[in-house]
């Protein structure tokens, strides 16, 4: 089979021939039709991720057809169009992942290949209303956004939500999920173009976080927020306490802007705020996310499509940070 392999840090991925995998006990063989790129893949390539083990086939998101099964798997899965849940070995606790938890696509070989073997428990029927490209864009971003918004954020219909870094996959899925249940949503970005696109999707408005007074502008124009969903951290995180309504919640799922400085405990305790961290999600979250997407006919935003052979061009587009939505790879028909 063809696969895109990262052999060394800061190198391009190499399209190479790998032996077609054979499903073991409890596993299925999926012939992948599409996969999507996440910032995680770029961070691994750049050496900005923990526990890097190379060479490896990257890729956490994938959709395809079950072509074969291993022992102890029901034959009914053969021929099914499935999505792969990239959360591996979550563990027994709902509130947090086990020590064995990891995300598909390093150290385990991932979805940037024509075939993958994966535990049968990690495949779910793909929503019927989605194309393969749309379905491939859903797993990691959709799971992360769903858990952050509903499970950890405790979102209630009609609340006011602020989402940072709009344009990225998780932020966009959080926007679409919140809008589906009547939220009033504002966003932030370094790009006026991305804010305009978010408004075209239904956001009430947005602010450029490159403006040092962005939080004041947000408060003046929109008021306080019941829930903030953040994937950046950094110095801007402290401002989320200022825009939070009394009793508000802040959920963080990423730290691309680095550590948080100058966080005010006075605002935290006086407003009785709640700050929570969230990483991916368990199988129940994934199942509920797919049901939510199907119920509300949500379609992930696709930025661009590339054939697997052009994966390094796709990585270049993500590195340039001009994308709005998911960058998707077509693998096979």
Secondary structure as the mmCIF struct_conf table of DSSP 4:
data_model
#
loop_
_struct_conf.conf_type_id
_struct_conf.id
_struct_conf.beg_label_comp_id
_struct_conf.beg_label_asym_id
_struct_conf.beg_label_seq_id
_struct_conf.end_label_comp_id
_struct_conf.end_label_asym_id
_struct_conf.end_label_seq_id
STRN STRN1 UNK A 2 UNK A 6
BEND BEND1 UNK A 8 UNK A 8
TURN_TY1_P TURN_TY1_P1 UNK A 9 UNK A 10
BEND BEND2 UNK A 11 UNK A 11
STRN STRN2 UNK A 14 UNK A 17
HELX_LH_PP_P HELX_LH_PP_P1 UNK A 19 UNK A 21
TURN_TY1_P TURN_TY1_P2 UNK A 25 UNK A 26
STRN STRN3 UNK A 27 UNK A 37
HELX_RH_AL_P HELX_RH_AL_P1 UNK A 39 UNK A 45
TURN_TY1_P TURN_TY1_P3 UNK A 46 UNK A 47
BEND BEND3 UNK A 49 UNK A 49
TURN_TY1_P TURN_TY1_P4 UNK A 50 UNK A 51
BEND BEND4 UNK A 54 UNK A 55
STRN STRN4 UNK A 56 UNK A 57
BEND BEND5 UNK A 60 UNK A 60
STRN STRN5 UNK A 61 UNK A 69
TURN_TY1_P TURN_TY1_P5 UNK A 71 UNK A 72
BEND BEND6 UNK A 73 UNK A 73
HELX_RH_3T_P HELX_RH_3T_P1 UNK A 75 UNK A 77
TURN_TY1_P TURN_TY1_P6 UNK A 78 UNK A 79
STRN STRN6 UNK A 81 UNK A 84
STRN STRN7 UNK A 87 UNK A 88
BEND BEND7 UNK A 92 UNK A 92
BEND BEND8 UNK A 94 UNK A 96
TURN_TY1_P TURN_TY1_P7 UNK A 99 UNK A 100
STRN STRN8 UNK A 102 UNK A 103
BEND BEND9 UNK A 104 UNK A 108
BEND BEND10 UNK A 111 UNK A 112
STRN STRN9 UNK A 113 UNK A 113
BEND BEND11 UNK A 114 UNK A 114
STRN STRN10 UNK A 115 UNK A 119
HELX_RH_3T_P HELX_RH_3T_P2 UNK A 120 UNK A 122
STRN STRN11 UNK A 123 UNK A 125
HELX_LH_PP_P HELX_LH_PP_P2 UNK A 126 UNK A 127
TURN_TY1_P TURN_TY1_P8 UNK A 128 UNK A 129
BEND BEND12 UNK A 130 UNK A 130
HELX_RH_AL_P HELX_RH_AL_P2 UNK A 132 UNK A 136
TURN_TY1_P TURN_TY1_P9 UNK A 137 UNK A 138
HELX_RH_AL_P HELX_RH_AL_P3 UNK A 139 UNK A 146
HELX_RH_PI_P HELX_RH_PI_P1 UNK A 147 UNK A 152
TURN_TY1_P TURN_TY1_P10 UNK A 153 UNK A 153
TURN_TY1_P TURN_TY1_P11 UNK A 157 UNK A 158
STRN STRN12 UNK A 160 UNK A 163
BEND BEND13 UNK A 164 UNK A 165
TURN_TY1_P TURN_TY1_P12 UNK A 166 UNK A 167
BEND BEND14 UNK A 168 UNK A 168
HELX_RH_AL_P HELX_RH_AL_P4 UNK A 169 UNK A 180
TURN_TY1_P TURN_TY1_P13 UNK A 181 UNK A 182
STRN STRN13 UNK A 184 UNK A 189
BEND BEND15 UNK A 190 UNK A 190
HELX_RH_AL_P HELX_RH_AL_P5 UNK A 192 UNK A 201
TURN_TY1_P TURN_TY1_P14 UNK A 202 UNK A 202
STRN STRN14 UNK A 205 UNK A 208
TURN_TY1_P TURN_TY1_P15 UNK A 209 UNK A 210
BEND BEND16 UNK A 211 UNK A 211
TURN_TY1_P TURN_TY1_P16 UNK A 212 UNK A 213
HELX_RH_AL_P HELX_RH_AL_P6 UNK A 214 UNK A 222
STRN STRN15 UNK A 225 UNK A 230
BEND BEND17 UNK A 231 UNK A 231
BEND BEND18 UNK A 234 UNK A 234
HELX_RH_3T_P HELX_RH_3T_P3 UNK A 235 UNK A 238
HELX_RH_AL_P HELX_RH_AL_P7 UNK A 239 UNK A 243
STRN STRN16 UNK A 244 UNK A 252
TURN_TY1_P TURN_TY1_P17 UNK A 256 UNK A 257
HELX_RH_AL_P HELX_RH_AL_P8 UNK A 265 UNK A 270
TURN_TY1_P TURN_TY1_P18 UNK A 271 UNK A 272
STRN STRN17 UNK A 274 UNK A 277
BEND BEND19 UNK A 280 UNK A 280
HELX_RH_AL_P HELX_RH_AL_P9 UNK A 283 UNK A 295
TURN_TY1_P TURN_TY1_P19 UNK A 296 UNK A 297
HELX_LH_PP_P HELX_LH_PP_P3 UNK A 300 UNK A 301
STRN STRN18 UNK A 302 UNK A 307
HELX_RH_3T_P HELX_RH_3T_P4 UNK A 308 UNK A 310
HELX_RH_AL_P HELX_RH_AL_P10 UNK A 311 UNK A 320
TURN_TY1_P TURN_TY1_P20 UNK A 321 UNK A 321
BEND BEND20 UNK A 325 UNK A 325
STRN STRN19 UNK A 326 UNK A 330
#
